[in-house]
Amino acid sequence: MQKLLLPAALLSMTWLACAVPPQKLMAATQVEDPFLWLEEIEGPRALAWARSENDKTLGELQSHPRYQRFYEDALTMLQAKDRIPYVSLGRRGLSNFWQDGNHVRGVWRHTTLESYRAPDPQWEIILDIDALALAEGKNWVFRGSSCLPPEGRLCLVELSDGGKDAAFVREFDRNAKAFVTSGFELPEGKQSFSWVDGDTILIARNWGEGTMTKAGYPFVVKELKRAQPLVQAREVFRGEPTDASTEPFVLRDSEGKVHATGAMRAISAFEYEYVLFGPKGPIKLNLPKKTNIGGIASGRLLVTLEEDWAPSGDSRFAAGSMISYDLDEWKQDPLSARPSLVFQPAPRQALGGFAATKSLLILTILDNVQGKAFVYKYDQGAWRATPIPLPENASVSLQTASHATEEVMFAVSNYLTPTSLYYFDAASQRLELLKSAPPQFDASKHIVEQLEATSRDGTRVPYFLVRPRNAKFDGATPTLLHGYGGFQKPLLPSYAGVMGRLWLEQGNAYVVANLRGGGEFGPQWHEAAQAATKQRTWDDFIAVAEDLIRRKVTSPRRLGVVGGSQGGLLVGTAITQRPDLFNAAIVQVPLFDMLRFTKLGAGASWTGEYGDPAIPEQREWLEAYSPYQKLVPGKNYPVPFILTSTKDDRVHPAHGRKAAARLAALGQPYFYYENIDGGHSAAANLTERARRMALEYTYAFGRIVD
C-alpha cells in the first residue's frame, strides 16, 4: 500500500511559526497566549488561517488513493434508503426526519403505523428543509420541533443557520404544512421554550443586556402571548448571572393536561433548583441539587436522583434512583409530599432511559453496560416491574413512546449486529420486530470481547474490544481506541456501518473504553472522575491502552486514539501525557485550552465537570493536565488530526485552532480541518459527515496501518 506522507507544508506554518520561535514558546505562554487572535471565530485573519490549513489537509488526504473510495462508501451507507427511518409516536401518527441524496438538508414527514410496517412506507412530507433553504437563501439545519399536546398540530420549529446551537424559532401548522402567519417567532439565539397553551409560551432567551450568563445562556424566563411582541413579554422568573442557565418547564400528563409550570435553574452543569410558578410567586422545591424532574406517569410525578438523599428520617434513596410522588398530594403541598421508590440500581447498574405511555412507565437500565427494558406499573401503593423480552447482550435504546396508547419502540444494537427496531404494546404484551437494518459490512471475521484494565489507583475499567477472530496477538493489529469519560454520558455498544466497512473489514480492531467520568455505572462512576479527580479519566484511558499493548492486541506503532468534545480533551491528554503509547490521534471538536475554556463558547457552564481556572486551587489541577499548555518543545507527539467547525458555538473552534498553531510553532507535524458549517457535530449534513469520516479513516490508515 502507498505510504501516507506528511508534506513539508504541514511541518510548519511559515508566517505564523516565524512570529513565535519554538524556543520562546513556553516563556511566551506563561505571560500571554500568542494565539489569542484565533479565538475571534469569524475574524478575517483567523478564517484565512483556517482556510489555508484546510487547503493543506484536504490537498494531502483527498489526494490519497483511498480517500475517494472511503468517501463514496461512507456516503452510500449514510444515504442508504434501506436504513431504519426512526420515528416518534403521536396522536397524529408516526413522524420522522430524513436525509438522503435527494434531501440533503432533510424532510420532516409522517406516516401511519400500518404503512410503516411495510418495507417501503408511504410518507407525507410536512416540511422540506431543502426547499425552505432555497426559497429563503439560508443554510438551514433542522434542529427539531416542539408540538403542542395533545393534538400536536401547532409546533415550534427550530432552524439553525449552518448547524449552530443558536437557532431561530418559528411556529408551524402541521395541518396546513406551513408556517403560521403572524405566529410565534423568535430571533436567533440560544434559547429554550415550552408551550403552556395555544396562545401562551414560556421562553428563556437573550432579552438584552444583563440577561445572559457568563456561559452565554439565558437566566430570565418570560411569558409571551400570541400576537404580543417580544418586548411586551412578562417576566415570571429570574435566576442569577452566575448560573449556567435557566429553562422553563411545563408538567403535563399523557392527556396533555397542565399540572404545573415553572423554571429549572441550573446552578452548575449538574446542580439544579426547581421553582413552581404560583399565584403568590415562585415556590422553590425542596429537592436535592443533583436532581431531575422527569415528568408524569401513572398519576405520579417522577424524579431522578444523582446523589444520595434522605428527605426524612425514615426514607433514604441512593444516587441513581428514581422516585415518585402522588401527583394530587404533591400539587396540594409540593413541600411536604412524601416520595416512594420506583427504581434503585444494583452494583454495576445505571438508569438508562424512561418514558410515560398512557398509563404506564417504560424504563431501560444498563447492567454492566448491557441494556434491559421493563414496564413499570403503579399498583396498590408500589411500582411493579415486568421485563420486556428483548434480545440480550445488546444495547437497548428507548426510541419513542405514545401518550395516547401503551405503545413503545426500542432500538436494539451491538457492534457486529445491525440495529433492529422493535415495537411493543404493553397493553397486549405484543412484541414485534418492525425493522432491521441491512448489514453494511462483513462482520463474520470479527468477535467482541468485554475486557477490563486496571487503572493507576486499582480501579477495574471495562472496555469492549472488537477484533479479528484470527488475531495473532503479536502486537501487529492496527487498533483505534475510542473514549469519552465525562458529563455522566455512557458509551454503549452500537452498530457503526461506516466504521465497520472502512476499518474493521480491513482486518483492524476497534476499542471502546468505559471510563470513569462517564455514565456507564451511574452517578458514582461520574463523580469518581470529576473536577479535582478528573485525572482519573485520563489514567483510565491510558490504562486501557497499556492493557491492549500488554495483551499484544496491538502496539504503540499500531495504536490510535479517537474522541470528540470531552473525548477530544481526552485524546489531548493521552497524547501529551503518554505520547509514547500512540501513533495516531483523531481529535474531534475538542476542548484543549483548559486555562481559558470558561472564556470560550459555552465553557463557563462546565465548571462543574472540570473546575474554574479563575480559582487558584482549581486552576492548579486544570494546569496539571491542560493539553494546550502541555504541548512543549523537546517532545515528539503522535501526528494528530484535529477537526472542528467554525459554526460550533458550544465548544469554541479556537481550542482546535490554537492546538494546531502551537504544534506548528513547535515544528511538530499535524493535520487540521475546520468545517465552515456543521456546528458541534462538525457536519451539517450527510455529505459533510461522509467527507469527515473519509478524511479520518484515510488519515488513520496512513498512520497505523501502512
C-alpha positions in Angstrom: 0.0 0.0 0.0 1.1 3.5 -0.7 2.7 5.2 2.3 0.7 8.3 3.6 3.3 11.1 3.8 3.2 14.4 5.6 4.0 17.2 3.3 6.6 19.7 4.3 3.9 22.4 4.4 2.4 20.6 7.4 5.6 20.7 9.4 5.4 24.4 9.8 3.2 27.4 9.1 5.6 29.9 7.7 4.2 33.3 8.7 2.7 32.0 11.9 5.7 29.9 13.1 8.1 32.7 12.3 6.2 35.0 14.6 6.8 32.7 17.6 10.1 30.8 17.6 9.8 27.4 19.3 12.5 28.2 21.9 10.4 31.2 23.1 7.1 29.5 23.1 7.0 28.2 26.7 8.1 31.5 28.1 5.7 33.4 25.9 2.7 31.4 27.0 3.5 32.0 30.7 2.9 35.7 30.1 0.4 35.8 27.3 -1.1 33.5 24.7 0.4 34.3 21.3 -2.6 32.7 19.5 -5.5 34.7 21.1 -6.4 36.1 17.7 -7.6 32.6 16.7 -10.4 33.0 19.3 -12.1 35.5 17.0 -14.5 33.0 15.4 -15.1 34.8 12.1 -12.2 37.2 12.3 -10.7 37.7 8.8 -7.2 36.7 9.9 -8.5 33.6 11.7 -10.7 32.5 8.9 -7.9 33.0 6.4 -5.7 30.8 8.6 -8.4 28.1 8.8 -9.0 28.0 5.0 -5.2 27.8 4.4 -5.0 24.9 6.8 -8.0 23.2 5.1 -6.3 23.5 1.8 -3.2 21.8 3.0 -5.0 19.0 4.8 -7.6 18.4 2.0 -4.8 18.5 -0.6 -2.9 15.8 1.2 -5.7 13.5 2.4 -8.0 13.8 -0.5 -5.2 13.0 -3.0 -4.6 9.7 -1.4 -5.9 6.7 -3.4 -8.1 5.5 -0.5 -9.9 8.7 0.1 -12.4 8.7 -2.8 -13.4 5.1 -2.2 -13.8 5.8 1.5 -15.9 8.9 0.8 -18.1 7.1 -1.7 -18.6 4.1 0.6 -19.4 6.3 3.6 -21.9 8.5 1.6 -23.6 5.5 0.1 -24.1 4.0 3.6 -25.2 7.3 5.2 -27.7 8.0 2.5 -28.9 4.4 2.0 -32.7 4.3 1.5 -32.9 1.0 3.3 -31.6 2.3 6.6 -34.1 2.4 9.5 -36.3 5.6 9.5 -36.6 6.2 13.2 -39.9 7.7 14.2 -41.8 9.4 17.1 -45.2 8.1 18.1 -48.0 10.6 18.4 -51.7 11.0 18.1 -51.2 12.2 14.5 -49.3 9.0 13.6 -45.5 8.4 13.1 -43.2 11.3 12.4 -39.7 11.1 11.0 -36.9 13.5 9.9 -35.0 12.1 6.9 -31.9 13.0 4.9 -30.6 11.3 1.8 -29.0 12.2 -1.6 -32.3 13.9 -2.7 -32.9 15.6 0.6 -29.5 16.8 1.7 -30.9 19.1 4.4 -33.8 16.8 5.0 -37.6 16.5 5.1 -39.9 16.3 8.1 -42.6 13.7 7.2 -45.2 11.3 8.7 -46.9 8.1 8.1 -49.2 5.5 9.8 -48.1 2.5 11.8 -49.8 0.2 9.2 -47.8 1.8 6.4 -44.6 1.9 8.5 -44.8 -1.9 8.8 -44.4 -2.2 5.1 -40.8 -2.4 3.6 -41.4 0.9 1.7 -43.8 3.1 3.8 -45.8 5.9 2.2 -44.6 9.2 3.6 -46.4 12.5 3.6 -43.9 15.4 3.7 -44.7 18.0 6.3 -41.8 20.4 5.8 -39.0 20.3 3.2 -35.9 21.9 4.6 -34.0 21.9 1.3 -36.9 23.8 -0.4 -37.2 26.2 2.5 -33.4 26.9 2.4 -33.5 27.5 -1.3 -36.5 29.8 -1.1 -35.1 31.8 1.8 -31.4 31.8 0.7 -30.3 30.2 4.0 -28.2 27.2 5.0 -31.0 25.9 7.3 -30.3 22.9 9.6 -33.4 21.4 11.2 -32.9 21.2 15.0 -36.3 19.7 15.9 -39.8 20.8 16.9 -41.9 21.1 20.0 -45.6 20.4 19.3 -48.5 21.5 21.5 -50.1 18.5 23.3 -52.3 16.7 23.0 -53.2 17.3 19.3 -49.8 18.2 18.1 -51.0 20.4 15.3 -49.1 23.6 16.2 -45.3 23.2 16.5 -42.4 25.5 17.4 -39.7 24.6 14.8 -36.0 25.3 15.4 -33.9 26.2 12.4 -30.2 26.7 12.8 -28.0 28.7 10.3 -25.2 26.3 9.5 -25.7 24.0 12.5 -25.1 26.3 15.4 -26.7 25.7 18.8 -28.2 29.1 18.4 -31.4 28.8 16.4 -34.4 30.7 15.0 -37.8 29.5 16.2 -41.0 29.7 14.1 -44.5 28.4 14.6 -45.6 25.8 12.1 -49.1 24.3 11.4 -48.8 20.6 10.5 -52.3 20.6 9.0 -51.6 23.5 6.7 -48.0 22.3 6.2 -47.0 26.0 6.5 -45.6 28.4 9.0 -48.3 30.3 10.8 -48.7 33.9 9.6 -48.1 36.2 12.5 -47.4 33.2 14.7 -44.8 32.9 17.4 -41.4 33.7 16.0 -38.1 34.1 18.0 -34.9 35.6 16.6 -31.7 33.6 16.5 -30.3 32.7 19.9 -29.5 30.0 22.4 -33.0 29.7 23.9 -35.5 27.3 25.4 -39.2 27.4 25.4 -42.3 25.5 26.4 -46.0 25.6 25.3 -48.4 26.5 28.1 -51.5 26.6 25.8 -52.3 27.5 22.2 -51.8 31.2 22.9 -49.0 31.2 25.5 -45.4 30.1 25.7 -42.7 30.4 28.3 -39.3 31.5 26.9 -35.8 31.8 28.3 -33.6 33.8 25.8 -31.4 36.9 25.4 -33.7 39.7 26.5 -31.0 42.3 26.3 -28.1 43.5 28.4 -27.8 41.7 31.7 -30.0 38.7 30.9 -27.3 36.1 29.8 -25.0 34.0 32.0 -21.2 34.0 31.6 -21.6 30.8 29.6 -23.8 32.5 27.1 -27.2 31.0 28.2 -30.3 32.8 29.4 -31.3 33.1 33.0 -34.5 35.1 32.6 -37.9 33.4 31.8 -40.8 35.4 30.4 -44.3 34.6 29.3 -45.3 35.5 25.8 -48.9 35.7 24.5 -49.9 35.2 20.9 -49.6 38.3 18.8 -47.6 40.0 21.6 -44.2 41.5 20.6 -41.2 40.2 22.5 -40.6 43.5 24.2 -44.0 43.1 25.9 -43.3 39.6 27.3 -43.9 39.4 31.0 -41.1 38.3 33.3 -42.0 35.4 35.5 -38.7 34.2 36.9 -35.1 35.4 37.1 -32.1 33.2 38.0 -28.6 34.6 38.7 -25.9 35.8 36.2 -23.5 33.3 37.8 -25.8 30.3 36.9 -25.2 28.0 34.0 -28.6 28.7 32.6 -32.4 28.8 33.4 -35.1 26.9 31.4 -38.9 26.9 31.7 -40.8 23.7 32.1 -44.4 22.7 31.9 -45.6 19.5 33.6 -48.3 17.7 31.6 -49.9 14.3 31.9 -50.5 11.8 29.0 -53.7 13.6 28.1 -51.9 17.0 27.7 -53.4 18.5 30.9 -51.1 21.0 32.5 -50.5 20.4 36.2 -47.7 22.9 36.9 -45.4 25.4 35.2 -42.1 26.5 36.5 -38.4 27.0 35.8 -35.3 24.9 36.2 -32.3 26.9 37.4 -29.0 25.2 36.5 -26.7 26.5 39.2 -23.9 24.4 37.5 -23.7 21.7 34.9 -25.1 19.2 37.4 -26.9 21.1 40.1 -30.4 22.4 39.8 -33.1 24.3 41.6 -36.7 23.9 40.6 -39.3 26.5 41.2 -43.1 26.4 40.6 -45.0 29.4 39.4 -47.8 30.0 41.8 -50.4 32.8 42.3 -48.2 34.1 45.2 -44.9 33.9 43.3 -42.3 31.2 42.7 -42.1 28.3 45.1 -38.7 26.6 45.4 -39.0 22.8 45.7 -37.1 21.1 48.5 -35.3 18.6 46.3 -31.5 17.9 46.4 -29.5 19.9 43.9 -28.4 16.9 41.8 -32.0 16.0 40.7 -34.0 16.0 37.6 -37.8 16.2 37.3 -38.7 13.5 34.8 -42.4 14.1 34.1 -45.6 12.4 35.0 -46.6 8.7 34.6 -49.4 6.7 36.2 -50.7 9.8 38.0 -47.3 10.2 39.7 -44.5 12.8 39.4 -41.2 11.2 38.5 -37.9 12.4 39.9 -34.4 11.0 39.2 -31.6 11.4 41.9 -28.0 11.9 41.1 -27.0 12.0 44.7 -28.0 10.2 47.9 -31.0 11.8 49.6 -32.7 11.4 52.9 -35.9 13.6 52.7 -36.9 12.4 56.2 -35.6 10.2 59.0 -37.3 7.0 57.7 -36.7 7.4 54.0 -33.4 7.2 52.2 -32.7 7.0 48.5 -29.4 6.1 46.8 -27.9 8.1 44.0 -29.0 6.8 40.6 -32.5 6.0 41.8 -35.9 7.1 40.5 -38.6 8.2 43.0 -42.2 9.3 42.5 -44.8 11.4 44.3 -48.6 11.1 44.2 -49.5 13.9 41.8 -52.6 15.2 43.7 -50.8 15.2 47.0 -47.7 16.9 45.5 -49.9 19.6 43.9 -51.7 20.3 47.1 -48.4 20.8 49.0 -45.2 20.2 47.0 -43.0 20.9 50.0 -44.4 18.2 52.3 -45.4 15.4 49.9 -43.6 12.1 50.6 -41.9 10.2 47.8 -41.6 6.5 47.2 -39.1 4.4 45.3 -39.5 3.4 41.7 -36.1 2.1 40.8 -32.7 1.7 42.6 -29.7 0.4 40.8 -27.7 -2.6 41.9 -23.9 -2.5 41.7 -22.7 -2.1 38.1 -26.1 -0.9 37.0 -27.4 2.5 35.9 -30.7 4.0 34.9 -30.9 4.3 31.1 -33.9 6.0 29.6 -37.6 6.3 30.5 -40.9 7.4 29.1 -44.5 7.5 30.0 -47.2 5.9 28.0 -50.9 6.5 28.5 -50.9 4.8 32.0 -47.5 3.1 32.4 -43.8 3.9 32.8 -41.3 2.3 30.5 -37.7 2.1 31.8 -34.4 0.9 30.5 -31.3 0.1 32.6 -27.7 -0.6 31.9 -26.4 -3.8 33.5 -22.6 -4.0 33.1 -23.1 -1.8 30.0 -25.7 -4.1 28.5 -29.3 -3.0 28.0 -32.6 -4.2 29.6 -36.1 -2.9 29.4 -39.1 -3.0 31.8 -42.7 -2.0 32.1 -43.4 -0.3 35.5 -47.0 -0.1 36.7 -48.1 1.6 39.9 -50.4 -0.7 41.8 -51.6 -0.8 45.4 -49.1 1.7 46.6 -46.0 0.3 44.9 -44.3 0.1 41.5 -44.2 -3.3 40.0 -41.7 -4.1 37.1 -42.2 -6.6 34.3 -39.3 -7.3 32.0 -39.7 -6.8 28.2 -38.3 -9.8 26.4 -35.9 -8.0 24.0 -32.7 -9.6 22.8 -29.9 -9.9 25.4 -26.2 -8.9 25.3 -27.0 -5.7 23.3 -27.7 -2.0 23.8 -31.4 -1.2 24.3 -32.5 2.3 23.4 -36.0 3.6 24.1 -36.8 5.4 20.9 -40.3 6.6 21.3 -43.5 6.1 23.4 -47.1 7.1 22.7 -49.0 9.1 25.3 -52.3 8.0 23.7 -51.7 4.3 23.9 -49.3 1.8 25.7 -47.1 1.5 22.6 -43.3 2.0 22.6 -40.4 1.3 20.2 -36.9 0.2 21.1 -33.7 0.1 19.0 -31.5 -2.9 19.8 -27.9 -3.0 18.6 -24.4 -4.2 19.2 -21.0 -3.7 17.5 -21.4 -6.5 14.9 -25.2 -6.9 14.5 -27.2 -4.4 12.5 -29.7 -2.4 14.5 -33.2 -3.7 14.9 -36.3 -1.7 15.7 -38.9 -3.4 18.0 -42.5 -2.4 18.6 -44.0 -3.3 21.9 -47.6 -2.9 23.1 -47.6 -3.1 26.9 -51.4 -3.5 27.0 -51.4 -6.7 24.9 -47.7 -7.7 25.7 -47.2 -7.9 21.9 -43.6 -7.7 20.9 -42.9 -7.2 17.1 -39.7 -6.8 15.1 -40.6 -3.9 12.9 -37.4 -3.1 11.1 -33.9 -4.5 10.7 -31.1 -2.5 9.1 -29.2 -4.5 6.4 -25.6 -5.4 7.1 -23.2 -2.8 6.0 -20.0 -4.8 6.4 -18.8 -8.4 6.7 -18.8 -9.0 10.5 -18.2 -12.7 10.3 -14.4 -12.3 10.7 -14.7 -10.3 14.0 -15.7 -11.0 17.6 -16.5 -8.8 20.5 -15.0 -9.2 23.9 -15.6 -7.2 27.1 -12.3 -6.9 29.0 -11.0 -4.9 31.9 -7.9 -2.9 32.6 -6.6 -1.8 36.0 -6.2 1.9 36.4 -3.4 3.6 38.4 -5.5 3.5 41.6 -6.5 -0.1 41.2 -10.0 0.5 39.8 -11.2 -2.0 37.2 -12.1 -0.2 34.0 -14.2 -2.2 31.4 -13.8 -1.9 27.7 -15.1 -3.5 24.6 -12.6 -5.0 22.1 -13.9 -5.7 18.5 -11.1 -7.7 16.9 -10.4 -10.1 14.1 -11.2 -13.8 15.1 -7.8 -14.8 13.8 -5.8 -12.1 15.5 -2.3 -13.4 16.3 -1.7 -11.3 19.4 1.7 -10.3 18.2 1.1 -6.5 18.6 0.5 -6.1 14.9 -3.2 -5.3 14.7 -4.0 -1.7 13.9 -6.4 -0.5 16.6 -8.4 2.6 17.2 -9.2 3.3 20.8 -12.3 5.4 21.4 -13.3 7.1 24.7 -15.3 9.9 26.3 -15.4 9.8 30.1 -17.4 12.9 31.1 -20.7 14.5 32.0 -22.1 11.2 33.1 -22.6 10.2 29.4 -22.1 6.4 28.7 -20.6 4.9 25.6 -22.7 1.9 24.7 -22.3 -0.9 22.1 -23.8 0.1 18.8 -23.6 -0.9 15.2 -21.5 1.6 13.1 -21.6 0.6 9.5 -19.1 3.1 8.2 -16.6 2.2 10.8 -17.1 -1.5 10.1 -16.7 -1.1 6.3 -13.8 1.3 6.3 -11.9 -0.1 9.3 -12.9 -3.5 10.6 -13.3 -5.2 7.2 -9.7 -4.4 6.5 -8.6 -6.7 9.4 -8.3 -3.9 12.0 -9.6 -3.6 15.6 -11.8 -1.1 17.4 -12.0 -0.5 21.2 -14.5 1.5 23.3 -13.4 2.3 26.8 -16.0 2.9 29.6 -14.1 5.4 31.6 -14.8 7.0 35.0 -16.4 10.3 34.4 -19.0 8.7 32.1 -22.4 7.3 33.0 -21.9 3.6 32.4 -22.4 2.8 36.1 -24.4 5.8 37.3 -23.6 9.0 39.3 -20.8 7.4 41.4 -18.9 6.4 38.2 -19.1 10.0 37.1 -18.2 11.7 40.4 -15.2 9.4 40.8 -13.5 11.4 38.0 -14.8 14.9 38.2 -13.2 18.3 38.9 -10.2 17.7 41.3 -10.2 14.0 40.4 -10.6 14.4 36.6 -7.1 13.0 36.1 -8.6 9.5 36.8 -10.4 9.7 33.4 -7.1 10.2 31.7 -5.5 7.5 33.8 -8.3 5.0 32.9 -7.8 5.7 29.2 -4.0 5.2 29.4 -4.6 2.0 31.4 -6.8 0.6 28.6 -4.1 1.5 26.1 -1.5 -0.2 28.2 -3.7 -3.3 28.6 -4.2 -3.6 24.9 -0.4 -3.5 24.4 0.2 -5.9 27.4 -2.2 -8.4 25.8 -0.4 -7.9 22.5 -3.6 -7.0 20.7 -1.6 -4.0 19.3 1.5 -1.9 19.9 2.3 1.8 20.1 3.2 1.7 16.4 -0.3 0.4 15.5 -2.4 2.2 18.2 -4.5 5.3 17.5 -6.9 7.2 19.7 -10.1 9.0 18.8 -12.6 11.2 20.7 -14.8 14.2 20.3 -15.7 17.2 22.5 -14.9 16.0 26.0 -13.5 13.0 24.2 -11.3 15.4 22.2 -9.9 16.7 25.5 -9.4 13.0 26.5 -7.3 12.4 23.3 -5.4 15.6 24.0 -4.4 14.4 27.5 -3.5 11.0 26.2 -1.0 12.3 23.6 0.5 14.9 25.9 0.8 12.6 28.9 1.8 9.4 27.1 2.9 10.2 23.6 4.9 7.0 23.6 1.8 4.9 23.5 0.2 6.1 20.3 0.9 6.7 16.7 -2.3 8.4 15.7 -4.9 10.8 17.3 -8.2 11.9 15.8 -9.2 15.0 17.9 -12.8 16.0 17.1 -14.3 19.3 18.1 -12.1 19.3 21.2 -11.6 21.2 24.4 -7.8 21.8 24.6 -7.0 25.0 26.4 -8.4 24.3 29.9 -7.0 27.5 31.3 -9.3 29.6 29.1 -12.2 27.2 28.4 -14.5 29.3 30.6 -14.0 32.2 28.2 -14.7 30.2 25.0 -18.1 29.1 23.7 -20.3 27.6 26.4 -17.3 26.7 28.5 -18.3 28.6 31.6 -21.2 26.2 32.1 -18.8 23.2 32.5 -17.0 24.3 35.7 -19.0 21.6 37.5 -17.2 19.0 35.4 -13.7 20.5 35.3 -13.4 23.3 37.9 -12.8 27.0 37.4 -9.4 28.3 36.3 -10.2 31.7 37.9 -10.0 29.9 41.3 -6.3 29.3 42.2 -6.7 25.9 43.7 -8.8 24.7 40.8 -6.5 26.3 38.2 -3.7 24.2 39.7 -5.4 20.9 38.9 -6.5 22.1 35.4 -3.0 23.3 34.7 -1.7 19.9 35.6 -3.3 18.3 32.5 -4.4 21.1 30.1 -3.2 19.7 26.7 -2.7 23.1 25.1 -0.1 24.1 27.7 1.4 20.6 27.7 2.5 20.9 24.1 6.1 21.8 24.8 9.5 21.8 23.0 11.5 18.6 23.1 8.7 16.1 22.8 7.5 14.2 19.8 3.8 13.8 19.7 1.7 11.4 17.6 0.9 13.4 14.5 -2.7 14.4 15.3 -5.7 15.1 13.0 -7.6 18.0 14.6 -11.1 18.6 13.3 -13.5 21.4 14.3 -16.2 23.7 13.0 -16.4 27.4 12.6 -20.2 27.2 13.5 -19.5 25.2 16.7 -21.0 27.6 19.3 -20.7 25.0 22.1 -17.0 24.0 22.1 -15.3 27.0 20.5 -13.2 26.3 17.4 -10.3 28.2 19.0 -9.4 25.1 21.0 -8.6 23.1 17.9 -7.2 26.1 16.1 -4.8 27.0 18.9 -3.6 23.4 19.3 -2.7 23.3 15.6 -1.0 26.7 15.8 1.0 25.7 18.8 2.1 22.4 17.1 3.2 24.4 14.1 5.2 26.8 16.2 6.9 23.8 17.8 7.8 22.4 14.4 5.6 19.4 15.1 3.6 17.8 12.2 -0.2 17.7 12.3 -3.4 17.8 10.2 -6.1 20.4 10.7 -9.5 20.6 9.2 -12.2 23.2 10.1 -15.6 22.7 8.5 -17.0 26.2 7.9 -20.5 24.9 8.8 -21.6 21.9 10.9 -22.0 23.0 14.5 -20.8 20.8 17.3 -21.1 17.7 15.1 -18.6 19.2 12.6 -21.0 18.2 9.8 -24.3 19.9 8.9 -25.5 17.2 6.5 -24.7 13.6 5.4 -22.4 14.8 2.6 -20.2 16.7 5.1 -20.3 13.8 7.5 -19.1 11.4 4.8 -16.3 13.7 3.9 -15.2 14.0 7.6 -15.3 10.2 8.1 -13.4 9.6 4.9 -10.7 12.1 5.9 -10.4 10.5 9.3 -10.0 6.9 8.1 -7.6 7.9 5.3 -5.5 9.6 8.0 -5.8 6.6 10.3 -4.6 4.1 7.6 -1.7 6.3 6.8 -0.6 6.5 10.4 -1.1 3.0 11.9 -1.9 0.6 9.0 0.6 1.3 6.2 
